């Protein structure tokens, strides 16, 4: 009779306890059923087949263990992938939030752009109005310049007329002096004019009053200028005096070295002007005196 316990102990060393019990029990039953019909050689082959089956079972269990380890690694990798997926989803959510903020900012920029374009349009309209106003001002400036030109021409004409009027008055005043001076100079200064007083031009300089006279028997020159008013505050008397002295030099150079009486004819002279003329030995005759 076969010892199933011994078979169990032998198999237990190579395969799991449960598998060893099942194989030992099965062998026991087979042995009992075949005890009367199976030869010793056949039983040996049977035991060999059982051994091979045990080896196959062992390899199967080893493979199952390897698959279990692989499964653990797979599950660990899946867990890692799940964590990575969570991180990815979190990052995606963050990106989605960032996208929302970006879209909001873009919308704000779009609104700002609209306001900018509206402002630019307003500025363009203002520029048009400014250009129109500048054109109006330019036109007004042209009219003003035309008016100024006319006024300048009118002023020039007025000055010419005033200059002509002034010369007319001066000539009229000089003509009156030609008539009144001889008797006045004789009565007040004992100067007798023996040639008619005239206007003279010497070296391109006009002498308003020029004549020859005698004083104390000596022949002298009369050199005079007509000024409507002599005022040391309103007119540079030194220039008037210098001009008269310059004309005296021209007369002496032209007609010889003789004494000369310098005369200023005026309608009115201030006291300061009279005092300065006296210091220069210039006779001042005011029209009311004759």
TORPAFI-247715 format. One record per residue (C-alpha): x, y negated, z. Coordinates in steps of 0.2 Angstrom, whole numbers, plus 5000, padded with zeros to 4 digits. Each point is the difference from the previous one (the first is absolute). Example, Ala and Ser with C-alpha at 12.3 -4.5 7.8 and 13.67 -1.06 7.14 Angstrom:
BEGIN
+------+------+------+
!    X !    Y !    Z !
+------+------+------+
! 5062 ! 5022 ! 5039 !
! 5006 ! 4983 ! 4997 !
+------+------+------+
This chain:
BEGIN
+------+------+------+
!    X !    Y !    Z !
+------+------+------+
! 5000 ! 5000 ! 5000 !
! 5006 ! 4983 ! 4996 !
! 5005 ! 4988 ! 5013 !
! 4990 ! 4984 ! 4996 !
! 5008 ! 4991 ! 5015 !
! 5017 ! 5002 ! 4994 !
! 4995 ! 4994 ! 4983 !
! 4992 ! 4985 ! 5008 !
! 5016 ! 4996 ! 5010 !
! 5011 ! 5002 ! 4984 !
! 4988 ! 4989 ! 4990 !
! 4999 ! 4987 ! 5014 !
! 5018 ! 4996 ! 4998 !
! 4998 ! 4995 ! 4982 !
! 4982 ! 4993 ! 4999 !
! 4987 ! 4992 ! 5011 !
! 4992 ! 5009 ! 5014 !
! 4982 ! 5000 ! 4992 !
! 5007 ! 5006 ! 4984 !
! 5010 ! 5014 ! 5008 !
! 4985 ! 5006 ! 5010 !
! 4989 ! 5000 ! 4984 !
! 5014 ! 5010 ! 4990 !
! 5003 ! 5012 ! 5014 !
! 4982 ! 5004 ! 5002 !
! 4997 ! 5002 ! 4981 !
! 5015 ! 5012 ! 4999 !
! 4993 ! 5010 ! 5014 !
! 4984 ! 5002 ! 4992 !
! 5008 ! 5004 ! 4983 !
! 5011 ! 5013 ! 5009 !
! 4986 ! 5008 ! 5009 !
! 4990 ! 5001 ! 4983 !
! 5015 ! 5007 ! 4991 !
! 5009 ! 5010 ! 5013 !
! 4993 ! 5016 ! 4992 !
! 5003 ! 4996 ! 4982 !
! 5016 ! 4988 ! 4999 !
! 5017 ! 5008 ! 5000 !
! 5015 ! 4994 ! 5009 !
! 5007 ! 4993 ! 4985 !
! 4984 ! 4990 ! 4996 !
! 4999 ! 4994 ! 5017 !
! 5018 ! 4993 ! 4999 !
! 4995 ! 4991 ! 4984 !
! 4985 ! 4994 ! 5009 !
! 5011 ! 4993 ! 5014 !
! 5011 ! 4992 ! 4987 !
! 4985 ! 4992 ! 4991 !
! 4994 ! 4994 ! 5017 !
! 5018 ! 4992 ! 5003 !
! 4999 ! 4991 ! 4984 !
! 4983 ! 4994 ! 5004 !
! 5006 ! 4993 ! 5016 !
! 5015 ! 4992 ! 4991 !
! 4988 ! 4992 ! 4988 !
! 4989 ! 4994 ! 5015 !
! 5015 ! 4993 ! 5008 !
! 5005 ! 4991 ! 4984 !
! 4982 ! 4994 ! 4999 !
! 5000 ! 4993 ! 5018 !
! 5016 ! 4992 ! 4996 !
! 4993 ! 4992 ! 4985 !
! 4985 ! 4995 ! 5009 !
! 5011 ! 4992 ! 5014 !
! 5009 ! 4991 ! 4986 !
! 4984 ! 4994 ! 4993 !
! 4994 ! 4995 ! 5017 !
! 5016 ! 4989 ! 5002 !
! 4998 ! 4993 ! 4983 !
! 4982 ! 4997 ! 5004 !
! 5006 ! 4990 ! 5016 !
! 5012 ! 4991 ! 4989 !
! 4986 ! 4996 ! 4988 !
! 4989 ! 4995 ! 5014 !
! 5013 ! 4989 ! 5007 !
! 5003 ! 4992 ! 4982 !
! 4982 ! 4998 ! 4998 !
! 4999 ! 4991 ! 5017 !
! 5015 ! 4989 ! 4995 !
! 4991 ! 4997 ! 4983 !
! 4984 ! 4996 ! 5010 !
! 5010 ! 4987 ! 5011 !
! 5008 ! 4993 ! 4984 !
! 4982 ! 4999 ! 4992 !
! 4994 ! 4991 ! 5016 !
! 5015 ! 4988 ! 4998 !
! 4996 ! 4998 ! 4982 !
! 4982 ! 4996 ! 5003 !
! 5005 ! 4988 ! 5013 !
! 5012 ! 4992 ! 4988 !
! 4987 ! 5000 ! 4987 !
! 4988 ! 4991 ! 5012 !
! 5013 ! 4987 ! 5004 !
! 5003 ! 4998 ! 4981 !
! 4981 ! 4998 ! 4998 !
! 4999 ! 4987 ! 5013 !
! 5015 ! 4991 ! 4993 !
! 4991 ! 5001 ! 4983 !
! 4985 ! 4992 ! 5008 !
! 5010 ! 4986 ! 5007 !
! 5009 ! 4998 ! 4983 !
! 4983 ! 4999 ! 4991 !
! 4994 ! 4988 ! 5013 !
! 5016 ! 4989 ! 4997 !
! 4998 ! 5002 ! 4981 !
! 4982 ! 4994 ! 5002 !
! 5006 ! 4985 ! 5011 !
! 5013 ! 4996 ! 4987 !
! 4987 ! 5001 ! 4986 !
! 4989 ! 4988 ! 5010 !
! 5015 ! 4989 ! 5003 !
! 5004 ! 5001 ! 4981 !
! 4982 ! 4994 ! 4996 !
! 5002 ! 4986 ! 5012 !
! 5017 ! 4995 ! 4993 !
! 4993 ! 5001 ! 4982 !
! 4985 ! 4989 ! 5006 !
! 5012 ! 4988 ! 5008 !
! 5011 ! 5000 ! 4984 !
! 4984 ! 4996 ! 4990 !
! 4996 ! 4986 ! 5012 !
! 5018 ! 4993 ! 4998 !
! 4999 ! 5002 ! 4981 !
! 4984 ! 4990 ! 5000 !
! 5008 ! 4987 ! 5012 !
! 5015 ! 4999 ! 4988 !
! 4988 ! 4997 ! 4986 !
! 4992 ! 4986 ! 5010 !
! 5018 ! 4993 ! 5004 !
! 5005 ! 5001 ! 4982 !
! 4985 ! 4991 ! 4995 !
! 5002 ! 4987 ! 5014 !
! 5019 ! 4998 ! 4995 !
! 4994 ! 4997 ! 4982 !
! 4988 ! 4987 ! 5006 !
! 5013 ! 4992 ! 5010 !
! 5012 ! 5001 ! 4985 !
! 4986 ! 4991 ! 4990 !
! 4998 ! 4987 ! 5013 !
! 5019 ! 4998 ! 5001 !
! 5000 ! 4997 ! 4981 !
! 4986 ! 4987 ! 5002 !
! 5009 ! 4993 ! 5015 !
! 5017 ! 4999 ! 4990 !
! 4990 ! 4992 ! 4986 !
! 4993 ! 4987 ! 5012 !
! 5017 ! 4997 ! 5007 !
! 5007 ! 4998 ! 4983 !
! 4986 ! 4987 ! 4996 !
! 5003 ! 4992 ! 5017 !
! 5019 ! 5000 ! 4997 !
! 4997 ! 4992 ! 4983 !
! 4988 ! 4988 ! 5007 !
! 5012 ! 4996 ! 5014 !
! 5014 ! 4997 ! 4987 !
! 4988 ! 4989 ! 4990 !
! 4996 ! 4991 ! 5016 !
! 5018 ! 4998 ! 5004 !
! 5004 ! 4994 ! 4983 !
! 4985 ! 4988 ! 5001 !
! 5006 ! 4994 ! 5018 !
! 5017 ! 4999 ! 4993 !
! 4994 ! 4989 ! 4986 !
! 4989 ! 4990 ! 5012 !
! 5015 ! 4998 ! 5011 !
! 5011 ! 4995 ! 4986 !
! 4986 ! 4988 ! 4994 !
! 4998 ! 4993 ! 5018 !
! 5019 ! 4998 ! 5001 !
! 5002 ! 4992 ! 4984 !
! 4986 ! 4988 ! 5004 !
! 5008 ! 4997 ! 5017 !
! 5017 ! 4997 ! 4991 !
! 4991 ! 4988 ! 4987 !
! 4993 ! 4990 ! 5014 !
! 5018 ! 4999 ! 5008 !
! 5007 ! 4994 ! 4984 !
! 4988 ! 4985 ! 5001 !
! 5001 ! 4997 ! 5019 !
! 5018 ! 5003 ! 5004 !
! 5009 ! 4986 ! 4992 !
! 4990 ! 4986 ! 5010 !
! 5001 ! 5011 ! 5016 !
! 5019 ! 5003 ! 4999 !
! 5003 ! 4982 ! 4996 !
! 4989 ! 4993 ! 5015 !
! 5006 ! 5013 ! 5013 !
! 5018 ! 5004 ! 4995 !
! 5005 ! 4986 ! 4988 !
! 5003 ! 5012 ! 4986 !
! 4996 ! 4993 ! 4983 !
! 4996 ! 5013 ! 4986 !
! 5005 ! 4993 ! 4983 !
! 4996 ! 5015 ! 4990 !
! 4983 ! 5009 ! 4999 !
! 4999 ! 5015 ! 5012 !
! 4999 ! 5017 ! 4990 !
! 5001 ! 5018 ! 5002 !
! 5017 ! 5007 ! 4995 !
! 5007 ! 5017 ! 4996 !
! 5018 ! 5004 ! 5003 !
! 5009 ! 5017 ! 4999 !
! 4982 ! 5008 ! 4998 !
! 4995 ! 4992 ! 5017 !
! 4985 ! 4988 ! 5000 !
! 5002 ! 4984 ! 5010 !
! 4982 ! 4994 ! 5005 !
! 5006 ! 4982 ! 5001 !
! 5015 ! 4992 ! 4992 !
! 5005 ! 4982 ! 4997 !
! 5014 ! 4987 ! 5001 !
! 4999 ! 4986 ! 5013 !
! 5010 ! 4986 ! 5008 !
! 5003 ! 4997 ! 5019 !
! 5011 ! 4985 ! 5005 !
! 5005 ! 4998 ! 4982 !
! 5007 ! 5018 ! 4999 !
! 4992 ! 5012 ! 4987 !
! 4993 ! 5016 ! 5008 !
! 4990 ! 5016 ! 4995 !
! 4983 ! 5003 ! 5007 !
! 4997 ! 5019 ! 5002 !
! 4984 ! 5006 ! 5006 !
! 4988 ! 5015 ! 5003 !
! 4982 ! 5000 ! 5003 !
! 4993 ! 5012 ! 5014 !
! 4981 ! 4999 ! 5004 !
! 5005 ! 5003 ! 5019 !
! 5015 ! 5001 ! 5010 !
! 4999 ! 5010 ! 5016 !
! 5015 ! 5008 ! 5009 !
! 4989 ! 5014 ! 5007 !
! 4992 ! 5005 ! 4983 !
! 5013 ! 4997 ! 4988 !
! 5019 ! 5003 ! 4999 !
! 5006 ! 4982 ! 5000 !
! 5018 ! 5006 ! 4999 !
! 4996 ! 5007 ! 4983 !
! 4992 ! 4984 ! 4994 !
! 5014 ! 4990 ! 5006 !
! 5013 ! 5012 ! 4992 !
! 4991 ! 4999 ! 4984 !
! 5000 ! 4981 ! 5000 !
! 5018 ! 4999 ! 5004 !
! 5004 ! 5013 ! 4986 !
! 4991 ! 4989 ! 4987 !
! 5010 ! 4985 ! 5007 !
! 5016 ! 5009 ! 4995 !
! 4993 ! 5004 ! 4983 !
! 4995 ! 4982 ! 4996 !
! 5018 ! 4994 ! 5005 !
! 5008 ! 5013 ! 4990 !
! 4989 ! 4995 ! 4985 !
! 5000 ! 4981 ! 5002 !
! 5015 ! 4996 ! 5011 !
! 5005 ! 4997 ! 5018 !
! 4988 ! 4987 ! 5006 !
! 4991 ! 4998 ! 5017 !
! 4983 ! 5009 ! 5000 !
! 4984 ! 4997 ! 5010 !
! 4991 ! 5016 ! 5003 !
! 4981 ! 4998 ! 5002 !
! 4986 ! 5012 ! 5005 !
! 4983 ! 4995 ! 4995 !
! 4986 ! 5008 ! 5010 !
! 4982 ! 4998 ! 5006 !
! 5004 ! 5004 ! 5018 !
! 5016 ! 5004 ! 5010 !
! 5001 ! 5006 ! 5018 !
! 5010 ! 4991 ! 5012 !
! 5012 ! 5014 ! 5001 !
! 5002 ! 5000 ! 4981 !
! 5003 ! 4981 ! 5000 !
! 5013 ! 5002 ! 5014 !
! 5010 ! 5013 ! 4990 !
! 4999 ! 4990 ! 4984 !
! 5007 ! 4985 ! 5008 !
! 5015 ! 5011 ! 5007 !
! 5003 ! 5004 ! 4981 !
! 4999 ! 4982 ! 4994 !
! 4984 ! 5004 ! 4990 !
! 4986 ! 4987 ! 4998 !
! 4983 ! 5008 ! 5003 !
! 4986 ! 4990 ! 4992 !
! 4982 ! 5005 ! 5005 !
! 4987 ! 4995 ! 4987 !
! 4989 ! 4990 ! 5013 !
! 5015 ! 4988 ! 5002 !
! 4999 ! 4993 ! 4983 !
+------+------+------+
